[in-house]
Amino acid sequence: MSEFDEIESEEPEASPQERILEIRVAKGETPERVDQYLSRVIANSSRTKVQHAIAAGAIVLNGKTLDRASYKIRGGDLFHITIPRPPAVQAQAEDIPLDIVFEDDALIIINKPAGMVVHPAHGSRTGTLVNALLHHIREFRHQHPASNPDRPGIVHRLDKDTSGLLVVAKTEEAHRNLARQFFHHTAQRIYNAIVWGNPKQRFGRIETELGRHPKDRKRFAVVSEGGKIAITDYAVLEDFPGFSFVELRLQTGRTHQIRVHMQHIGHPVFGDAVYGGRAMNVMRQDIPQWKGWVDNLLTGLTRQALHARTLRLHHPTTGELMEWSVPLPEDMQGVLLAMSNLAVKLAG
């Protein structure tokens, strides 16, 4: 395992086109070649990229420039790695239909479908919510701060494969007001999810620290120290054989928070490929062909069964408390129907 943090360099020679990655090797780590180790713990890396970085003098080990890829790592080793920042992705307007739940001069409430990325990034340059917004409201390019031109009005986000409500500000004033509400947790988000198993407690609070996963920087995990406090309240709405339909309320807004928390308490979100939701978490020997039945559900559900159902906030101009709710999308409704039918069959 390793301990690592991405830090912005405070050295005067560091340029905006670079970032500094700090990685400390955990005590007791098995010795291995440095190019193997770093390619394993740095996202989107490879041994070839690490070797090129060593040759370029971009990796500093314990205060000295690393000069060979064959070095064997040891517990306590501290690496500082200079990584060039990729050029900014310039978003282009695209005529993409949006499911707009509400819109006025200050904000837009959108029901985002599963599969849509919120803002462009390398690997997702087109087809995003921002691309659609730039087409829907051309003035976004002029109304929003130049410091973040490719995320116009985005106050918060949903994971690509999470569906549901998302608010977008249409003016700088509205953006500041809404951002303040999310920061102080006066804006409320309520989610529904289908999770593996049946929690013993019908409702409860999950409170942990969340940080980067020690072996995969694309994932997050519950950590014992060095993370950020994350709080999720949950309530079981309905039980099914091997599954539960739950309501979740975010008290904080960390990346992947609900998905990590539900895995942490042993009830991962059904269909979640990153956090254990596509593994066979529950075996029911009393139900014939259980595995085949579950596999059929997973075939029809290509994402995590997580939906942002309700959004409640104060209007940034009038101060009025407003609330919007949208029903579950068809794929989650289909899974719940199949589970309900199974429950009825077993009861009969």
Protein Blocks (a to p, Z undefined) as FASTA:
>chain_A
ZZddddddfbfklcfkbccddddddehiacddfklmmmmmpghiafklmmmmmmnopace
ehiacfbfkbccdehiacdddddddddddddddddddddfbdcfkbccddddehiafbdc
ehiaghpaklmmmmmmmmlmmmpcfklmmlghiabdcdfklgcdddddfbfklmmmmmmm
mmnopaccddddddehjdfblbdcddddddddfkbmkbccddfehpacdddddddfbdce
hiacdddddfbdcehklmmmmmmnopacehiaknoplbcfbccfklghklmmmmmmmmmm
gcdcdddfbccdddfklopacdddddddfklmmmmmmmmmmmmmmmZZ
